Amino acid sequence: MGRKRRGRAVHGWMVIDKPAGMTSAAVVGKARRLTGAAKVGHGGTLDPLATGILPLAFGEATKTVAWAMDGAKEYRFTVRWGEARATDDAEGAVTATSDARPTIEEIASVLPRFIGEIDQVPPAYSAVKVDGRRAYALARDNQPADLPPRPVVIHRLELIGAPDADHAEFEAQSGKGAYMRSLARDLAMAVGTVGHIEKLRRTRVGPFAEEDAISLEKLAALGHSAPLADYLLPVETALDGIPALVLTEAEARRLQRGQPLPVLPVASRSPLTDIAQGAVVCAMAEGRLVALARIRGGEIRPLRVLNV
């Protein structure tokens, strides 16, 4: 018999405005201590230097983290021209310098190269695994990995300001796995200099936005109090865009026991007209999410059963 997890049963998503200087894991640990929740995870790591949107998953919401991490992400960042850094941000040692400074016109001319699907080399200090070890661990041991480029998607990249010759400010929207530190490094190379990210703020992760966020100080003030629930978003928030199928209570119980359901009786009650083979759906009953399921071979098969 499995050991019962200590702590309160808290379920849902909370959006934290992460301060600079903290790791994402440290934010998770502090949120767990402040709320007394039994289980907390996060929906997408932010570098310690970065601030902004860090969605925290409580309880059964941790089963939906993968879908939150697949969502588009939006950022504002400042590039410092003329200095390359080991970490591609302001925390690393200077590795190269250049006196070249791009004009606004030169910056604007290269932006189209970085929009759409591009090949990007992750930073040497990143969580990418190389033969079972994290790239950042190898770099700290003076054994930086030769990381291959990988395809990422940049949906939008805009120059929004240039306060002086040394700095430029950007907004970007990206898909999963894109590094803004790599984007800043490569932008600098494209305009004939070197550079790194000096400031980085994430403003959106999928459906989670700045207007949803609270600070850790606000969370500390709430503690274990009843108003904590006022800042929790439903478990299914991370599943925005995934179609829903409504089950009867009997069908829900079967699915939660791990038993597949025939798709036709359920689909016949649904307004959805095209449920493709292999599609992931939200199985709902009485307004609550009971499982994430996949359509396969005429059946609805449970992927992740939720008990909210």
Legacy VTK file of the C-alpha trace (Angstrom):
# vtk DataFile Version 3.0
C-alpha trace
ASCII
DATASET POLYDATA
POINTS 308 float
0.000 0.000 0.000
1.440 3.410 -0.997
2.365 5.927 1.682
-0.140 8.747 1.994
1.241 12.120 0.928
1.342 14.672 3.731
-0.411 18.006 3.382
-3.707 19.549 2.332
-5.660 18.357 -0.684
-5.505 21.476 -2.871
-6.397 21.145 -6.576
-6.065 23.697 -9.350
-3.657 26.182 -10.918
-2.174 29.304 -9.385
-0.167 31.833 -11.395
2.831 33.264 -9.556
4.719 36.363 -10.681
8.203 34.968 -10.111
10.752 37.450 -8.755
14.288 37.679 -10.089
16.940 35.659 -8.284
14.833 32.578 -7.474
14.791 29.239 -9.244
11.453 27.812 -10.333
12.009 24.884 -7.949
12.483 27.327 -5.050
9.165 29.006 -5.911
7.442 25.608 -5.885
8.974 24.780 -2.502
7.919 28.090 -0.998
4.368 27.739 -2.358
4.121 24.275 -0.825
5.246 25.570 2.576
2.974 28.622 2.492
-0.160 26.710 1.488
0.473 23.380 3.165
-0.505 21.684 -0.097
0.365 18.025 -0.480
1.526 18.271 -4.081
2.770 21.206 -6.164
4.527 21.361 -9.538
5.159 24.029 -12.168
4.251 24.465 -15.812
7.524 25.532 -17.431
10.872 26.504 -15.898
12.034 30.122 -15.726
15.728 30.983 -15.354
16.689 32.527 -11.984
17.372 35.894 -13.699
13.907 35.913 -15.302
10.695 37.269 -13.820
7.069 36.742 -14.703
4.515 34.040 -15.275
5.153 30.749 -13.499
1.991 28.610 -13.412
1.906 26.332 -10.365
-0.091 23.102 -10.485
-1.635 21.906 -7.223
-2.834 18.358 -6.595
-4.647 16.812 -9.551
-3.632 19.736 -11.770
-0.109 18.245 -11.852
-1.548 15.633 -14.215
-2.138 18.388 -16.791
1.326 20.015 -16.627
2.444 18.557 -19.969
-0.397 20.360 -21.751
0.418 23.653 -20.021
4.042 23.382 -21.144
2.919 22.800 -24.749
1.166 26.169 -24.867
2.598 29.245 -26.608
4.744 31.513 -24.431
5.205 35.285 -24.596
8.208 37.290 -23.418
9.648 40.772 -23.116
13.431 40.949 -23.033
16.338 43.367 -23.270
19.467 42.503 -25.240
22.809 44.016 -24.254
24.966 44.405 -27.369
28.754 44.113 -27.301
29.183 41.421 -24.624
28.839 37.669 -24.999
28.316 35.762 -21.752
28.908 32.102 -20.912
25.244 31.663 -19.911
23.858 33.929 -22.680
22.409 36.119 -19.919
23.732 38.652 -17.417
24.613 35.989 -14.821
27.525 34.500 -16.771
31.127 35.547 -17.221
32.021 37.711 -20.220
33.458 35.501 -22.975
33.790 38.002 -25.843
33.328 41.691 -26.571
32.698 43.807 -29.651
32.639 47.540 -30.352
30.025 47.074 -33.093
26.532 48.393 -32.337
23.583 47.793 -34.689
21.273 50.533 -35.887
17.513 50.199 -35.526
17.296 49.597 -39.266
19.872 46.802 -39.088
18.017 45.127 -36.227
14.673 45.373 -38.028
16.167 43.908 -41.205
17.215 40.615 -39.560
14.062 39.927 -37.516
12.266 38.042 -40.338
15.057 35.425 -40.270
13.988 34.437 -36.763
10.232 34.113 -37.315
8.639 30.746 -38.114
10.346 27.393 -37.676
14.057 27.945 -37.119
17.009 25.841 -36.022
18.281 26.911 -32.614
21.249 25.739 -30.548
20.297 25.685 -26.850
22.493 27.629 -24.420
25.473 25.781 -22.978
23.894 26.395 -19.559
20.525 24.736 -20.173
18.569 21.745 -18.915
19.037 19.805 -22.169
20.281 16.286 -21.427
23.514 14.968 -22.960
24.239 11.280 -22.280
22.082 11.440 -19.174
23.577 14.667 -17.775
22.221 18.203 -17.912
24.124 20.562 -20.175
24.487 23.108 -17.360
26.165 20.489 -15.135
28.686 19.702 -17.868
29.349 23.420 -18.412
29.944 23.968 -14.695
32.474 21.121 -14.780
34.283 22.877 -17.658
33.057 20.181 -20.073
30.563 22.171 -22.190
28.604 19.943 -24.534
28.518 20.452 -28.283
24.738 20.823 -28.490
23.172 20.231 -31.906
20.605 22.675 -33.294
16.969 21.698 -32.975
13.811 23.058 -34.589
11.767 25.561 -32.589
8.960 27.921 -33.583
8.992 31.689 -33.083
5.491 32.961 -33.810
6.263 36.643 -33.329
9.360 38.793 -32.753
9.166 42.588 -32.545
11.615 45.366 -31.699
9.767 47.600 -29.205
12.504 49.961 -28.086
16.175 50.970 -28.207
16.900 53.161 -25.161
20.575 53.589 -26.102
23.215 52.173 -28.442
24.009 49.295 -26.065
20.466 47.978 -25.601
17.390 46.881 -27.547
14.041 45.692 -26.224
11.936 42.971 -27.823
8.673 41.096 -27.494
8.417 37.495 -28.663
5.926 34.661 -28.803
7.338 31.162 -29.105
6.400 27.514 -29.080
7.710 24.791 -26.789
11.451 24.484 -26.260
12.582 27.868 -27.594
15.218 29.703 -25.566
15.130 33.503 -25.480
18.796 33.457 -24.420
19.675 31.657 -27.651
17.492 34.041 -29.620
19.338 37.052 -28.152
22.729 35.472 -28.854
21.801 34.686 -32.450
20.243 38.111 -33.056
23.509 39.717 -31.987
25.490 37.551 -34.380
23.077 38.367 -37.216
23.696 42.122 -36.795
27.460 41.731 -36.639
28.167 41.875 -32.927
27.840 39.747 -29.787
25.224 40.036 -27.089
23.267 38.527 -24.230
19.945 38.910 -22.423
20.115 41.508 -19.678
16.458 41.327 -18.605
13.789 38.710 -19.322
10.133 38.612 -18.348
7.609 35.961 -19.333
4.174 37.504 -19.804
2.090 34.473 -20.826
2.129 30.663 -20.788
-0.764 29.232 -22.813
-3.942 30.450 -21.074
-2.052 31.866 -18.063
-1.424 35.620 -18.230
-0.112 38.500 -16.105
-3.593 39.556 -15.034
-3.987 36.136 -13.341
-0.731 36.381 -11.381
-0.047 37.071 -7.706
3.256 37.672 -5.962
4.839 35.363 -3.409
4.273 38.126 -0.846
0.542 38.004 -1.592
0.583 34.215 -1.301
2.354 34.491 2.057
-0.372 36.851 3.273
-3.043 34.333 2.250
-1.287 31.355 3.838
-3.770 28.568 4.596
-6.763 30.912 4.692
-10.055 30.398 2.890
-9.379 33.217 0.339
-6.611 31.033 -1.103
-9.311 29.330 -3.183
-10.109 32.688 -4.787
-6.728 32.596 -6.534
-6.953 29.009 -7.745
-7.937 28.394 -11.359
-9.729 25.147 -12.316
-7.659 22.056 -13.109
-8.888 22.141 -16.713
-7.531 25.669 -17.308
-4.359 24.180 -18.788
-6.440 22.225 -21.298
-7.760 25.254 -23.149
-8.448 24.229 -26.737
-8.812 20.490 -26.056
-12.329 19.341 -27.012
-14.645 18.110 -24.279
-16.964 15.109 -24.301
-19.732 14.874 -21.725
-20.178 11.507 -20.007
-22.926 10.121 -17.853
-22.006 9.325 -14.259
-21.926 5.600 -15.076
-19.586 6.212 -18.026
-17.386 8.441 -15.866
-17.022 5.720 -13.224
-15.993 3.197 -15.881
-13.401 5.525 -17.345
-12.003 6.347 -13.901
-11.585 2.625 -13.258
-9.398 2.475 -16.362
-12.030 0.884 -18.593
-12.478 2.158 -22.176
-15.826 3.403 -23.453
-17.349 2.965 -26.917
-17.036 6.328 -28.633
-20.223 6.332 -30.712
-22.827 6.640 -27.896
-20.841 9.482 -26.327
-20.142 11.221 -29.646
-23.814 11.023 -30.633
-24.646 13.309 -27.682
-21.866 15.758 -28.483
-22.017 18.879 -30.692
-18.516 17.994 -31.924
-18.750 16.882 -35.549
-15.220 15.663 -36.180
-13.424 13.638 -33.511
-10.310 12.264 -35.181
-8.542 9.035 -34.391
-5.792 9.696 -31.867
-7.372 12.932 -30.617
-7.045 13.803 -26.927
-10.290 14.879 -25.252
-11.426 16.143 -21.864
-13.916 13.673 -20.411
-16.413 15.671 -18.332
-19.238 14.614 -16.039
-21.545 16.910 -14.079
-19.289 19.859 -14.952
-16.087 18.322 -13.587
-13.057 16.906 -15.387
-12.843 13.172 -14.752
-10.088 12.159 -17.182
-7.946 13.031 -20.128
-8.636 10.408 -22.739
-7.654 9.447 -26.274
-9.877 8.308 -29.141
-8.496 5.039 -30.436
-10.103 2.296 -32.511
-13.719 3.225 -31.752
-13.053 3.647 -28.035
-12.414 6.408 -25.515
-9.364 5.253 -23.582
-8.225 6.971 -20.374
-4.795 8.665 -20.395
-4.833 10.433 -17.025
-7.641 9.851 -14.530
-8.413 12.798 -12.250
-10.046 12.697 -8.846
-11.203 16.215 -8.072
LINES 1 309
308 0 1 2 3 4 5 6 7 8 9 10 11 12 13 14 15 16 17 18 19 20 21 22 23 24 25 26 27 28 29 30 31 32 33 34 35 36 37 38 39 40 41 42 43 44 45 46 47 48 49 50 51 52 53 54 55 56 57 58 59 60 61 62 63 64 65 66 67 68 69 70 71 72 73 74 75 76 77 78 79 80 81 82 83 84 85 86 87 88 89 90 91 92 93 94 95 96 97 98 99 100 101 102 103 104 105 106 107 108 109 110 111 112 113 114 115 116 117 118 119 120 121 122 123 124 125 126 127 128 129 130 131 132 133 134 135 136 137 138 139 140 141 142 143 144 145 146 147 148 149 150 151 152 153 154 155 156 157 158 159 160 161 162 163 164 165 166 167 168 169 170 171 172 173 174 175 176 177 178 179 180 181 182 183 184 185 186 187 188 189 190 191 192 193 194 195 196 197 198 199 200 201 202 203 204 205 206 207 208 209 210 211 212 213 214 215 216 217 218 219 220 221 222 223 224 225 226 227 228 229 230 231 232 233 234 235 236 237 238 239 240 241 242 243 244 245 246 247 248 249 250 251 252 253 254 255 256 257 258 259 260 261 262 263 264 265 266 267 268 269 270 271 272 273 274 275 276 277 278 279 280 281 282 283 284 285 286 287 288 289 290 291 292 293 294 295 296 297 298 299 300 301 302 303 304 305 306 307
